[in-house]
Amino acid sequence: MTSPAPALPDAARERTVSRESGAPRQRAGEQALRVKLLGQPPTQPLLGWLGPVLAALFGGVLRFWDLSRPHQLVFDETYYVKQAWSMLQFGVEMRNTDKYGEEIDTAFTHGTLDVFDPTLGDLAVHGPVGKWVIAGGMEIFGPESSFGWRFAVCLLGTVSILMVGRIARRLFSSSVLGTLAALLLAVEGHHYVHSRTSLLDMSVMFFALCAFGALLLDRDRSRGILARKMQHRVEHGPNWLGPWLGWRPWRWVAGISLGLCAGTKWSGLYFLVVFGLMTVFWDMAARRAVGLRRPRLSAQLRDGIPAFFVIVGTTAVTYVLSWWGWFVSSHGYNRGWAADHPAEGMWARVPGAAREWWHLHAEILNFHRGLATPHSYQSDPWSWIVMGRPTSFFAEYPKLGEDGCTVDLCAKVITPIGTPTIWWAAAAAIVVLTFRWLLARDWRAGAILAGYAGGYFPWFLLGERTIYQFYAVSFVPWVVLSVTYLAGLAFGRPTASPRRRALGAAAVGGYVTITVVIFAWFLPVYTAQVVPHHTWWLHMWFPSWV
């Protein structure tokens, strides 16, 4: 027979009871702190996935439908598609051969793929990442397929619809608003045209959006850790510096994404600066919210310095690695320059490839600095948000009997006109967001404005450059998020009266219906459909659109 366990001394029994009663109290305190830092989590998890997925499928069907038309190099596809094919063959961009002259695009699209001089590298003024994206589709479907050379960019555009829906769900703690954001991006005309055209700007947008989403996930994760560690601090004494929040893996993901973004176009570096500041400001706000005495200093030491090395360092490493094809090539542009220009002094210790790469970047920078040639479709950034001067990507005007034209004169065009109801609402939303961020300290408004600050506002500083409205696709996710923010205000608070909520839902529903109808109206000028010339003219609402 087992003897009974000896009775605990009174002090030990009191400690055991204290621990047992303290655990639920500690969990309750941690949960309360999580709600304070993160708000209530989104509800309706099924709709939170199903809505954005269905919107992405809808948008994907629209984007992949007849993707191969026209079987011609559209706008700057003349550069990037051929460069992508060159990179698949040689690892770098090679110079076009002189054999075909001005007919080189026609030769390429009709199956003549040997269009490069294999001994001369070409000065490519944008990084290699976006062209590797295009090359991925060409590798799968073949370089002679217009579907193939547009496939990968179209895939990024489709996936970004799902991403925006999920980001909006977390941003607004609403599965309904997440679904709405995904649907709006699916029927946004500027995004739609770019998804069907192999340019680099869709890759810039996609990787910037990846970075934004990763930092949003980092915000959630780090604040959950902060809530747990601060509750531990309450139980075990203060620490003015506050807790360390760990390695923050989503910041590494953000850094990789931003490196790929900058490796597509240098304009991606603006997102690096803005998003880097944004994530540290979020940390400052979190440490202030939990009551640390010196939240700014705490965030700078605990979060800001590590964030700089993680995000900036990862971005830099990713950017350099994106040029791997150039480093291992012997025919890339500027390879061999170091042999003809020997270094002196301390520079003699720098590897020749590194000096050549640096000199290549200096040439690219000089090209962009001198890019001031007037163009009929150049536009001022202030007009982008209202679709003031859309860039014509493609235009042909067949006559009766040509290309299926059944009247005297037809039009066959591709013009990336943003869906007006979305962009015009976004113009108003920027004002609302600014006031909500400054006066109500709404972090969501600040986060959306950060997207504009990274993708839109820097272009106002480059007024002397020849710039175009199609660059605006890089910040179109935040255009949609800003309109979704307005829709959330229209819906009203969850505590509002049923009548108020019903009126808000009716207003948003009417807006979405009109937006879808307008998008459908513009489809012919998004997809190079042959229409009577007077029908095309009806789509040109303003003289500046022609």
VEXDREN-2710 file (C-alpha; in Angstrom, 1 decimal):
% VEXDREN-2710
k/r/px/py/pz
1/MET/0.0/0.0/0.0
2/THR/1.4/3.4/-1.1
3/SER/1.9/5.8/1.7
4/PRO/0.3/9.3/1.3
5/ALA/2.4/12.1/0.1
6/PRO/3.7/14.4/2.8
7/ALA/1.8/17.6/3.3
8/LEU/3.3/20.8/1.8
9/PRO/4.5/23.5/4.1
10/ASP/2.3/26.5/4.3
11/ALA/4.7/28.7/2.3
12/ALA/5.1/26.2/-0.5
13/ARG/1.3/25.7/-0.7
14/GLU/0.8/29.4/-1.0
15/ARG/3.3/29.7/-3.8
16/THR/1.6/26.8/-5.7
17/VAL/-1.8/28.4/-5.3
18/SER/-0.4/31.7/-6.4
19/ARG/1.1/30.2/-9.6
20/GLU/-2.1/28.4/-10.4
21/SER/-4.2/31.5/-10.0
22/GLY/-1.6/33.7/-11.6
23/ALA/-1.4/31.8/-14.9
24/PRO/-5.0/32.6/-16.0
25/ARG/-4.5/36.2/-14.9
26/GLN/-1.3/36.5/-16.9
27/ARG/-2.9/35.0/-19.9
28/ALA/-5.8/37.4/-19.6
29/GLY/-3.4/40.3/-19.2
30/GLU/-1.5/39.2/-22.3
31/GLN/-4.7/38.9/-24.3
32/ALA/-5.8/42.4/-23.3
33/LEU/-2.5/43.8/-24.3
34/ARG/-2.7/42.0/-27.7
35/VAL/-6.1/43.5/-28.4
36/LYS/-4.7/46.9/-27.5
37/LEU/-1.7/46.5/-29.8
38/LEU/-3.4/44.7/-32.7
39/GLY/-7.1/45.4/-32.4
40/GLN/-9.8/42.7/-32.8
41/PRO/-8.8/40.0/-35.3
42/PRO/-10.7/39.7/-38.5
43/THR/-13.8/37.6/-38.4
44/GLN/-15.4/35.3/-41.1
45/PRO/-12.2/33.3/-41.8
46/LEU/-13.9/31.4/-44.7
47/LEU/-14.9/34.6/-46.5
48/GLY/-11.4/36.0/-45.7
49/TRP/-9.9/33.4/-48.1
50/LEU/-12.9/32.6/-50.3
51/GLY/-13.6/36.2/-51.3
52/PRO/-10.1/37.2/-52.4
53/VAL/-9.5/33.8/-54.1
54/LEU/-12.7/34.1/-56.2
55/ALA/-11.8/37.7/-57.0
56/ALA/-8.3/36.6/-58.1
57/LEU/-9.8/33.8/-60.2
58/PHE/-12.2/36.2/-61.8
59/GLY/-9.4/38.7/-62.5
60/GLY/-7.1/35.9/-63.7
61/VAL/-9.6/34.6/-66.3
62/LEU/-10.0/38.2/-67.6
63/ARG/-6.3/38.7/-67.8
64/PHE/-5.3/35.3/-69.3
65/TRP/-8.2/35.4/-71.8
66/ASP/-6.7/35.9/-75.3
67/LEU/-3.4/36.9/-73.8
68/SER/-1.5/36.3/-77.0
69/ARG/-3.3/39.1/-78.9
70/PRO/-1.9/41.0/-80.5
71/HIS/1.0/38.8/-81.6
72/GLN/3.2/41.8/-81.8
73/LEU/5.7/43.4/-79.5
74/VAL/3.6/46.0/-77.7
75/PHE/5.2/49.3/-76.6
76/ASP/8.4/48.6/-74.6
77/GLU/8.0/44.9/-75.1
78/THR/10.3/45.6/-78.0
79/TYR/13.1/46.0/-75.4
80/TYR/12.2/43.7/-72.6
81/VAL/10.9/40.6/-74.4
82/LYS/14.0/40.4/-76.6
83/GLN/16.3/41.2/-73.7
84/ALA/14.6/38.4/-71.7
85/TRP/15.2/36.0/-74.6
86/SER/18.8/37.1/-74.7
87/MET/19.2/36.4/-71.0
88/LEU/17.9/32.9/-71.5
89/GLN/20.5/32.3/-74.1
90/PHE/23.5/34.2/-72.8
91/GLY/22.7/35.1/-69.2
92/VAL/22.9/38.8/-70.1
93/GLU/21.4/41.3/-72.5
94/MET/23.2/41.2/-75.9
95/ARG/23.0/43.9/-78.6
96/ASN/20.6/43.5/-81.5
97/THR/22.2/42.5/-84.8
98/ASP/22.0/45.1/-87.6
99/LYS/20.9/42.4/-90.1
100/TYR/17.2/43.1/-89.8
101/GLY/17.3/46.9/-89.2
102/GLU/13.9/48.3/-88.3
103/GLU/12.2/45.0/-89.2
104/ILE/13.7/43.2/-86.2
105/ASP/10.5/43.1/-84.2
106/THR/8.6/41.7/-87.2
107/ALA/11.3/39.1/-87.7
108/PHE/11.3/38.1/-84.0
109/THR/7.5/37.7/-83.8
110/HIS/7.5/35.6/-87.0
111/GLY/10.0/33.1/-85.5
112/THR/13.4/34.5/-86.3
113/LEU/15.0/34.2/-82.9
114/ASP/18.6/34.7/-83.9
115/VAL/18.5/38.5/-83.6
116/PHE/21.5/39.2/-81.4
117/ASP/25.2/39.9/-82.0
118/PRO/26.7/37.2/-79.6
119/THR/29.9/39.2/-79.2
120/LEU/28.5/42.6/-78.0
121/GLY/26.8/43.1/-74.7
122/ASP/24.0/45.7/-74.6
123/LEU/23.7/48.6/-72.1
124/ALA/20.5/47.7/-70.3
125/VAL/19.3/50.7/-68.3
126/HIS/17.2/48.6/-65.9
127/GLY/18.1/45.7/-63.6
128/PRO/17.8/42.1/-64.7
129/VAL/15.0/40.8/-62.3
130/GLY/12.0/41.9/-64.3
131/LYS/13.5/40.5/-67.5
132/TRP/14.2/37.2/-65.7
133/VAL/10.5/37.2/-64.8
134/ILE/9.5/37.5/-68.4
135/ALA/12.1/34.9/-69.4
136/GLY/10.4/32.4/-67.1
137/GLY/7.3/32.4/-69.2
138/MET/9.4/32.1/-72.4
139/GLU/11.2/29.2/-71.0
140/ILE/7.9/27.3/-70.4
141/PHE/6.0/28.2/-73.5
142/GLY/8.7/29.1/-76.0
143/PRO/10.1/32.5/-77.2
144/GLU/8.0/32.5/-80.3
145/SER/4.7/32.5/-78.3
146/SER/3.3/35.9/-77.3
147/PHE/1.3/34.0/-74.6
148/GLY/4.6/32.8/-73.3
149/TRP/6.4/36.1/-73.2
150/ARG/3.4/37.6/-71.4
151/PHE/2.6/34.7/-69.1
152/ALA/4.8/35.4/-66.1
153/VAL/3.8/39.1/-65.8
154/CYS/0.2/38.1/-66.1
155/LEU/0.6/35.6/-63.3
156/LEU/2.1/38.2/-61.1
157/GLY/-0.8/40.5/-61.8
158/THR/-3.3/37.8/-60.9
159/VAL/-1.5/36.7/-57.7
160/SER/-1.4/40.4/-56.6
161/ILE/-5.2/40.5/-56.6
162/LEU/-5.2/37.8/-54.0
163/MET/-2.4/39.5/-52.0
164/VAL/-4.3/42.8/-51.9
165/GLY/-7.4/41.1/-50.7
166/ARG/-5.5/39.4/-47.8
167/ILE/-3.6/42.5/-47.0
168/ALA/-6.8/44.6/-46.9
169/ARG/-8.4/42.0/-44.7
170/ARG/-5.7/42.3/-42.1
171/LEU/-5.4/46.1/-42.5
172/PHE/-9.1/46.7/-41.9
173/SER/-9.9/43.6/-39.8
174/SER/-12.7/42.9/-42.2
175/SER/-13.2/40.0/-44.6
176/VAL/-15.8/42.0/-46.5
177/LEU/-13.4/44.8/-47.1
178/GLY/-10.7/42.4/-48.1
179/THR/-12.9/40.9/-50.7
180/LEU/-13.9/44.3/-51.9
181/ALA/-10.2/45.4/-52.3
182/ALA/-9.5/42.2/-54.3
183/LEU/-12.5/42.8/-56.6
184/LEU/-11.6/46.4/-57.2
185/LEU/-8.1/45.5/-58.3
186/ALA/-9.5/42.8/-60.5
187/VAL/-11.4/45.5/-62.5
188/GLU/-8.8/48.2/-62.3
189/GLY/-7.9/49.0/-65.9
190/HIS/-4.3/50.2/-65.5
191/HIS/-3.4/47.1/-63.6
192/TYR/-5.3/45.0/-66.1
193/VAL/-3.4/46.3/-69.1
194/HIS/0.0/46.0/-67.4
195/SER/-0.9/42.4/-66.4
196/ARG/-1.3/41.6/-70.1
197/THR/1.9/43.4/-71.3
198/SER/5.5/42.3/-70.6
199/LEU/6.9/45.5/-69.1
200/LEU/9.0/45.8/-65.9
201/ASP/6.6/47.9/-63.9
202/MET/4.3/45.1/-62.9
203/SER/7.3/43.4/-61.3
204/VAL/8.2/46.6/-59.4
205/MET/4.6/46.7/-58.1
206/PHE/4.5/43.0/-57.2
207/PHE/7.7/42.9/-55.2
208/ALA/6.9/46.2/-53.4
209/LEU/3.5/44.7/-52.5
210/CYS/5.3/41.6/-51.2
211/ALA/7.5/43.7/-49.0
212/PHE/4.5/45.6/-47.6
213/GLY/2.6/42.4/-46.9
214/ALA/5.7/41.0/-45.2
215/LEU/6.1/44.0/-42.9
216/LEU/2.4/43.9/-42.1
217/LEU/2.9/40.3/-41.0
218/ASP/6.0/41.3/-39.0
219/ARG/3.9/44.0/-37.3
220/ASP/1.4/41.4/-36.1
221/ARG/4.0/38.9/-35.1
222/SER/6.2/41.3/-33.2
223/ARG/3.3/42.9/-31.4
224/GLY/2.2/39.5/-30.2
225/ILE/5.7/38.8/-28.9
226/LEU/5.8/42.3/-27.3
227/ALA/2.4/41.6/-25.5
228/ARG/3.7/38.3/-24.1
229/LYS/7.1/39.7/-23.0
230/MET/5.6/42.9/-21.5
231/GLN/3.2/40.8/-19.4
232/HIS/6.3/38.8/-18.2
233/ARG/7.9/42.2/-17.4
234/VAL/4.9/43.2/-15.3
235/GLU/5.2/40.0/-13.3
236/HIS/9.0/40.1/-12.8
237/GLY/9.9/43.8/-12.6
238/PRO/10.5/46.7/-15.0
239/ASN/13.1/47.1/-17.7
240/TRP/13.2/50.7/-19.2
241/LEU/14.6/49.5/-22.5
242/GLY/11.8/47.0/-23.1
243/PRO/12.1/43.5/-24.5
244/TRP/14.0/42.4/-27.6
245/LEU/11.5/40.9/-30.1
246/GLY/13.7/38.3/-31.8
247/TRP/15.1/37.9/-35.3
248/ARG/11.9/39.0/-37.1
249/PRO/11.9/36.7/-40.1
250/TRP/9.3/38.7/-42.0
251/ARG/11.8/41.6/-42.2
252/TRP/14.2/39.3/-44.0
253/VAL/11.4/38.5/-46.5
254/ALA/10.7/42.2/-46.9
255/GLY/14.4/42.8/-47.6
256/ILE/14.6/40.1/-50.2
257/SER/11.4/41.5/-51.9
258/LEU/12.8/45.0/-51.9
259/GLY/16.1/43.8/-53.4
260/LEU/14.1/42.1/-56.2
261/CYS/12.1/45.3/-56.6
262/ALA/15.2/47.5/-56.9
263/GLY/16.8/44.8/-59.1
264/THR/13.9/45.4/-61.5
265/LYS/14.0/49.2/-61.5
266/TRP/15.9/51.6/-59.3
267/SER/12.6/53.3/-58.4
268/GLY/12.1/50.4/-56.1
269/LEU/14.7/52.0/-53.7
270/TYR/12.1/54.6/-52.8
271/PHE/9.9/51.8/-51.3
272/LEU/13.0/50.6/-49.3
273/VAL/13.4/54.0/-47.6
274/VAL/9.7/54.5/-46.9
275/PHE/8.9/51.0/-45.8
276/GLY/12.0/50.9/-43.6
277/LEU/10.9/54.0/-41.8
278/MET/7.3/52.8/-41.6
279/THR/8.2/49.5/-39.8
280/VAL/10.3/51.4/-37.2
281/PHE/7.5/53.9/-36.6
282/TRP/5.2/51.0/-36.0
283/ASP/7.6/49.7/-33.4
284/MET/7.8/53.1/-31.7
285/ALA/4.0/53.3/-31.5
286/ALA/3.8/49.8/-30.0
287/ARG/6.4/50.5/-27.3
288/ARG/4.6/53.7/-26.5
289/ALA/1.3/51.9/-26.3
290/VAL/2.6/49.4/-23.7
291/GLY/3.8/52.2/-21.4
292/LEU/7.6/52.2/-21.8
293/ARG/9.0/55.4/-20.5
294/ARG/11.3/56.1/-23.4
295/PRO/9.6/54.4/-26.4
296/ARG/11.5/56.3/-29.1
297/LEU/14.9/55.4/-27.7
298/SER/13.8/51.8/-27.0
299/ALA/12.6/51.4/-30.6
300/GLN/15.7/52.9/-32.0
301/LEU/18.0/50.6/-30.0
302/ARG/15.9/47.4/-29.9
303/ASP/14.3/47.6/-33.4
304/GLY/15.6/50.4/-35.5
305/ILE/19.3/49.4/-35.7
306/PRO/18.6/45.7/-36.3
307/ALA/15.9/46.7/-38.9
308/PHE/18.5/48.7/-40.8
309/PHE/21.0/45.9/-41.0
310/VAL/18.3/43.2/-41.7
311/ILE/16.2/45.1/-44.3
312/VAL/18.9/47.2/-45.9
313/GLY/21.5/44.5/-45.7
314/THR/19.2/41.9/-47.2
315/THR/18.1/44.3/-49.9
316/ALA/21.7/45.0/-50.9
317/VAL/22.7/41.4/-51.0
318/THR/19.7/40.4/-53.0
319/TYR/20.3/43.3/-55.4
320/VAL/23.9/42.3/-56.0
321/LEU/23.0/38.6/-56.5
322/SER/20.3/39.6/-59.0
323/TRP/23.2/40.5/-61.3
324/TRP/24.7/37.1/-61.1
325/GLY/24.2/36.4/-64.8
326/TRP/26.3/39.5/-65.6
327/PHE/29.1/38.5/-63.2
328/VAL/29.5/35.0/-64.6
329/SER/29.3/36.2/-68.2
330/SER/32.3/37.2/-70.3
331/HIS/30.2/39.1/-72.8
332/GLY/28.1/41.4/-70.6
333/TYR/28.2/45.1/-71.3
334/ASN/31.3/46.7/-69.8
335/ARG/33.0/43.3/-69.1
336/GLY/36.7/43.8/-69.9
337/TRP/36.6/47.5/-69.0
338/ALA/38.9/47.1/-66.0
339/ALA/41.6/45.5/-68.1
340/ASP/41.7/48.6/-70.3
341/HIS/41.5/51.0/-67.3
342/PRO/43.9/49.7/-64.6
343/ALA/43.3/51.1/-61.2
344/GLU/45.8/52.8/-59.0
345/GLY/46.3/53.1/-55.3
346/MET/43.7/51.5/-53.0
347/TRP/41.4/50.8/-56.0
348/ALA/44.0/48.3/-57.3
349/ARG/42.9/45.9/-54.6
350/VAL/39.2/46.0/-55.8
351/PRO/38.4/43.0/-58.1
352/GLY/38.1/44.0/-61.7
353/ALA/34.5/42.6/-62.0
354/ALA/33.4/44.9/-59.1
355/ARG/35.0/47.9/-60.7
356/GLU/33.3/47.1/-64.0
357/TRP/30.0/46.6/-62.3
358/TRP/30.3/50.0/-60.5
359/HIS/31.3/51.7/-63.8
360/LEU/28.2/50.1/-65.5
361/HIS/26.0/51.6/-62.8
362/ALA/27.6/55.0/-63.4
363/GLU/26.7/54.7/-67.0
364/ILE/23.1/53.7/-66.2
365/LEU/22.8/56.7/-63.8
366/ASN/24.1/59.1/-66.5
367/PHE/21.5/57.7/-68.9
368/HIS/18.7/58.4/-66.5
369/ARG/20.0/61.8/-65.6
370/GLY/20.0/62.8/-69.2
371/LEU/16.6/61.4/-70.0
372/ALA/14.8/64.7/-70.9
373/THR/13.8/64.3/-74.5
374/PRO/10.3/65.6/-75.0
375/HIS/7.7/63.0/-75.9
376/SER/4.0/63.4/-76.9
377/TYR/2.9/61.1/-74.1
378/GLN/5.0/62.4/-71.3
379/SER/3.0/63.7/-68.3
380/ASP/3.3/65.4/-65.0
381/PRO/2.9/63.3/-61.9
382/TRP/0.0/65.4/-60.5
383/SER/-2.1/64.2/-63.4
384/TRP/-1.5/60.5/-62.8
385/ILE/-4.0/60.2/-60.0
386/VAL/-6.8/61.4/-62.2
387/MET/-5.6/59.6/-65.3
388/GLY/-4.8/62.8/-67.1
389/ARG/-2.6/61.5/-69.9
390/PRO/-2.7/57.7/-70.4
391/THR/0.2/56.4/-72.4
392/SER/-0.7/54.8/-75.7
393/PHE/0.8/51.3/-75.8
394/PHE/-0.4/50.2/-79.2
395/ALA/-2.5/51.7/-82.0
396/GLU/-3.4/50.6/-85.5
397/TYR/-6.3/51.9/-87.7
398/PRO/-7.3/49.2/-90.2
399/LYS/-9.7/50.1/-93.0
400/LEU/-12.6/48.2/-94.5
401/GLY/-11.7/44.6/-95.1
402/GLU/-8.4/44.8/-93.1
403/ASP/-8.0/42.8/-89.8
404/GLY/-11.8/42.1/-89.6
405/CYS/-12.8/45.8/-90.0
406/THR/-16.4/46.0/-91.4
407/VAL/-16.7/49.8/-91.7
408/ASP/-14.7/52.4/-93.5
409/LEU/-12.3/53.0/-90.6
410/CYS/-11.6/51.0/-87.4
411/ALA/-9.3/51.3/-84.4
412/LYS/-7.3/48.6/-82.7
413/VAL/-5.6/50.1/-79.6
414/ILE/-4.2/49.3/-76.2
415/THR/-4.4/52.2/-73.8
416/PRO/-3.9/51.7/-70.0
417/ILE/-6.7/53.9/-68.8
418/GLY/-7.2/53.4/-65.1
419/THR/-10.8/52.7/-64.2
420/PRO/-12.0/56.3/-63.6
421/THR/-14.2/55.6/-60.7
422/ILE/-11.3/54.0/-58.8
423/TRP/-8.7/56.6/-59.6
424/TRP/-10.9/59.6/-59.1
425/ALA/-12.1/58.2/-55.7
426/ALA/-8.4/57.6/-54.8
427/ALA/-7.6/61.3/-55.4
428/ALA/-10.2/62.3/-52.8
429/ALA/-9.0/59.4/-50.6
430/ILE/-5.5/60.8/-50.3
431/VAL/-6.9/63.9/-48.7
432/VAL/-9.1/61.9/-46.3
433/LEU/-6.1/59.6/-45.4
434/THR/-3.9/62.5/-44.7
435/PHE/-6.3/64.0/-42.2
436/ARG/-7.1/60.7/-40.6
437/TRP/-3.4/60.0/-40.2
438/LEU/-2.5/63.4/-38.8
439/LEU/-5.6/64.1/-36.7
440/ALA/-6.9/60.7/-35.7
441/ARG/-3.5/58.9/-35.6
442/ASP/-5.0/56.1/-37.7
443/TRP/-2.1/53.8/-38.5
444/ARG/-3.9/52.2/-41.4
445/ALA/-4.2/55.6/-43.1
446/GLY/-0.4/56.1/-42.6
447/ALA/0.3/52.6/-44.0
448/ILE/-1.6/53.3/-47.2
449/LEU/0.0/56.7/-47.6
450/ALA/3.4/54.9/-47.2
451/GLY/2.6/53.1/-50.5
452/TYR/2.0/56.4/-52.2
453/ALA/5.1/57.8/-50.7
454/GLY/7.2/54.9/-52.1
455/GLY/5.6/54.7/-55.5
456/TYR/4.1/58.0/-56.4
457/PHE/5.4/61.1/-54.5
458/PRO/9.1/60.7/-55.5
459/TRP/8.2/61.4/-59.1
460/PHE/7.3/65.0/-58.2
461/LEU/11.0/65.5/-57.5
462/LEU/11.9/64.5/-61.0
463/GLY/10.0/67.1/-63.0
464/GLU/12.8/67.7/-65.4
465/ARG/12.8/64.1/-66.5
466/THR/10.7/62.6/-69.3
467/ILE/8.3/60.5/-67.3
468/TYR/5.0/58.7/-68.2
469/GLN/1.8/57.9/-66.5
470/PHE/2.2/54.1/-66.9
471/TYR/4.8/54.3/-64.1
472/ALA/1.7/54.7/-61.8
473/VAL/1.0/50.9/-61.8
474/SER/3.8/50.6/-59.2
475/PHE/1.4/52.1/-56.6
476/VAL/-1.9/50.9/-57.8
477/PRO/-2.4/48.5/-54.9
478/TRP/-2.4/51.5/-52.5
479/VAL/-4.9/53.2/-54.8
480/VAL/-7.2/50.3/-54.3
481/LEU/-6.5/50.2/-50.6
482/SER/-7.3/53.9/-50.2
483/VAL/-10.6/53.5/-52.0
484/THR/-11.4/50.5/-49.8
485/TYR/-10.6/52.7/-46.8
486/LEU/-13.3/55.1/-48.0
487/ALA/-15.7/52.2/-48.4
488/GLY/-15.0/51.2/-44.8
489/LEU/-16.0/54.7/-43.7
490/ALA/-19.1/54.5/-45.8
491/PHE/-20.1/51.2/-44.2
492/GLY/-20.0/52.8/-40.8
493/ARG/-18.8/51.4/-37.5
494/PRO/-20.0/48.0/-36.4
495/THR/-21.9/49.8/-33.6
496/ALA/-23.8/52.0/-36.0
497/SER/-27.5/51.6/-36.4
498/PRO/-28.8/48.9/-38.9
499/ARG/-30.3/51.7/-41.0
500/ARG/-26.9/53.5/-41.2
501/ARG/-25.1/50.3/-42.1
502/ALA/-27.7/49.4/-44.7
503/LEU/-27.4/52.8/-46.4
504/GLY/-23.6/52.5/-46.4
505/ALA/-23.7/49.0/-47.9
506/ALA/-26.1/50.2/-50.6
507/ALA/-23.8/53.1/-51.5
508/VAL/-20.8/50.8/-51.7
509/GLY/-22.7/48.3/-53.7
510/GLY/-23.8/50.9/-56.2
511/TYR/-20.3/52.2/-56.5
512/VAL/-18.9/48.7/-57.2
513/THR/-21.6/48.0/-59.8
514/ILE/-20.8/51.2/-61.7
515/THR/-17.1/50.4/-61.5
516/VAL/-17.5/47.0/-63.0
517/VAL/-19.7/48.4/-65.8
518/ILE/-17.2/51.1/-66.6
519/PHE/-14.4/48.5/-66.7
520/ALA/-16.4/46.4/-69.1
521/TRP/-17.0/49.5/-71.3
522/PHE/-13.2/50.1/-71.6
523/LEU/-12.3/46.4/-72.4
524/PRO/-12.1/47.0/-76.2
525/VAL/-9.3/49.6/-75.7
526/TYR/-7.6/47.5/-73.1
527/THR/-7.3/44.4/-75.4
528/ALA/-6.7/45.6/-79.0
529/GLN/-10.2/44.7/-80.2
530/VAL/-11.0/45.9/-83.7
531/VAL/-13.9/48.4/-83.3
532/PRO/-15.3/51.1/-85.5
533/HIS/-13.3/54.3/-85.2
534/HIS/-16.3/56.3/-83.9
535/THR/-16.7/53.6/-81.1
536/TRP/-13.1/54.0/-80.1
537/TRP/-13.6/57.8/-80.0
538/LEU/-16.5/57.4/-77.5
539/HIS/-14.0/55.8/-75.1
540/MET/-11.7/58.8/-75.3
541/TRP/-13.5/60.9/-72.7
542/PHE/-11.0/63.7/-72.8
543/PRO/-8.8/65.1/-75.5
544/SER/-5.7/64.3/-73.4
545/TRP/-6.6/60.6/-73.7
546/VAL/-6.1/60.6/-77.5
END
